[in-house]
Amino acid sequence: MNHRRTARIRRQVHGATAIGQPPATLHIAGLEMNLLTRAVTRDGEPIELTAKEFELLEYLLRRRGTVVTREMLARDIWKVSVRAVPLDNVIDVHMTRLRKKIDQGISFPTIQTIRGVGFMLRETAA
């Protein structure tokens, strides 16, 4: 492997990006998601996620610090244009499972529920 290719791969893996390219890793509060390998860790410990949980977490990480509504999740993750109560229940179940996996042993939950609105990823209490 030539040196240029090795350097390019190293930059991608460590999140350094060229103009217009999304980062290869997303992170918040000890939680790290590698988009190239689809690996998720919390303080270095691997976390096993389903495909939908990975998609949800990536969505939240890309919008951290902002409220993500159930409407947004229904449209962008489940690809449903008209939201219904059963889908809200499905979203809530997936969020609960994801929260249990990524926040296990953490004193402050990373995924915050904004009552009546949606969810938000935060590093610390507001």
C-alpha positions as CSV (number, residue, x, y, z in Angstrom):
1,M,0.0,0.0,0.0
2,N,1.5,3.4,-0.9
3,H,2.0,6.2,1.6
4,R,-0.7,8.5,0.2
5,R,-3.4,5.9,0.4
6,T,-2.3,4.9,4.0
7,A,-2.4,8.6,5.0
8,R,-5.9,9.1,3.5
9,I,-7.2,6.0,5.3
10,R,-5.7,7.2,8.6
11,R,-7.4,10.6,8.2
12,Q,-10.8,9.0,7.4
13,V,-10.6,6.6,10.4
14,H,-9.7,9.4,12.8
15,G,-12.4,11.7,11.6
16,A,-10.3,14.2,9.7
17,T,-12.3,15.0,6.6
18,A,-11.8,16.5,3.3
19,I,-14.1,19.5,2.4
20,G,-17.6,18.3,1.9
21,Q,-17.1,14.8,3.4
22,P,-18.9,13.8,6.6
23,P,-16.8,12.7,9.6
24,A,-16.0,9.0,9.9
25,T,-16.7,9.1,13.6
26,L,-19.3,10.7,15.8
27,H,-19.0,11.1,19.5
28,I,-20.5,12.6,22.6
29,A,-19.8,12.0,26.3
30,G,-17.5,8.9,25.9
31,L,-19.8,7.4,23.3
32,E,-18.2,6.9,19.9
33,M,-19.7,5.7,16.7
34,N,-17.4,4.7,13.8
35,L,-19.4,5.1,10.6
36,L,-16.9,3.1,8.5
37,T,-16.8,0.0,10.7
38,R,-20.3,0.5,12.2
39,A,-18.7,0.0,15.7
40,V,-20.1,1.8,18.7
41,T,-18.3,2.1,22.0
42,R,-18.9,3.8,25.4
43,D,-15.6,4.6,27.2
44,G,-13.9,2.0,25.1
45,E,-16.4,-0.8,25.8
46,P,-18.2,-2.2,22.7
47,I,-22.0,-1.8,22.4
48,E,-23.9,-4.2,20.2
49,L,-26.7,-2.4,18.3
50,T,-29.3,-3.6,15.9
51,A,-29.3,-1.9,12.4
52,K,-32.3,0.3,13.5
53,E,-30.6,1.3,16.8
54,F,-27.5,2.2,14.9
55,E,-29.5,4.3,12.5
56,L,-31.3,6.1,15.4
57,L,-28.1,6.8,17.2
58,E,-26.4,8.2,14.1
59,Y,-29.4,10.4,13.5
60,L,-29.3,11.7,17.1
61,L,-25.6,12.2,17.1
62,R,-25.7,14.2,13.9
63,R,-28.3,16.5,15.5
64,R,-27.0,16.5,19.1
65,G,-28.0,19.5,21.1
66,T,-31.2,19.9,19.1
67,V,-34.7,18.4,19.6
68,V,-35.5,15.5,17.4
69,T,-39.3,15.0,17.1
70,R,-41.2,11.8,16.6
71,E,-42.3,13.3,13.3
72,M,-38.7,13.6,12.2
73,L,-37.9,10.0,13.2
74,A,-41.0,8.7,11.5
75,R,-40.1,10.5,8.3
76,D,-36.3,10.0,8.2
77,I,-35.8,6.6,9.9
78,W,-39.0,4.7,9.3
79,K,-39.7,6.5,6.0
80,V,-43.4,7.1,6.9
81,S,-45.0,10.4,6.0
82,V,-48.1,10.1,8.1
83,R,-47.4,9.4,11.8
84,A,-49.8,7.2,13.8
85,V,-50.0,6.2,17.5
86,P,-48.7,2.6,16.8
87,L,-45.6,4.1,15.2
88,D,-45.1,6.4,18.2
89,N,-45.1,3.3,20.3
90,V,-42.5,1.6,18.1
91,I,-40.3,4.7,18.2
92,D,-40.6,4.8,22.0
93,V,-39.6,1.1,22.3
94,H,-36.6,1.5,20.1
95,M,-35.5,4.6,22.0
96,T,-35.9,2.8,25.3
97,R,-33.8,-0.1,24.1
98,L,-31.1,2.2,22.7
99,R,-31.1,4.2,25.9
100,K,-30.5,1.1,28.0
101,K,-27.6,0.0,25.8
102,I,-25.7,3.3,25.6
103,D,-26.5,4.7,29.0
104,Q,-25.9,1.5,31.1
105,G,-23.8,2.5,34.1
106,I,-23.9,6.2,33.3
107,S,-25.2,8.6,35.9
108,F,-26.5,11.2,33.5
109,P,-28.6,9.8,30.6
110,T,-27.2,10.9,27.2
111,I,-30.6,10.5,25.4
112,Q,-33.0,13.0,27.0
113,T,-36.8,12.9,26.5
114,I,-38.3,16.3,25.9
115,R,-41.8,15.7,27.2
116,G,-44.4,16.1,24.5
117,V,-41.8,17.1,21.9
118,G,-39.2,14.4,21.2
119,F,-35.7,13.5,22.2
120,M,-32.3,15.2,22.5
121,L,-28.7,14.0,22.9
122,R,-26.8,15.9,25.6
123,E,-23.4,15.6,27.3
124,T,-24.5,17.1,30.6
125,A,-27.6,18.3,32.4
126,A,-29.0,21.6,31.1
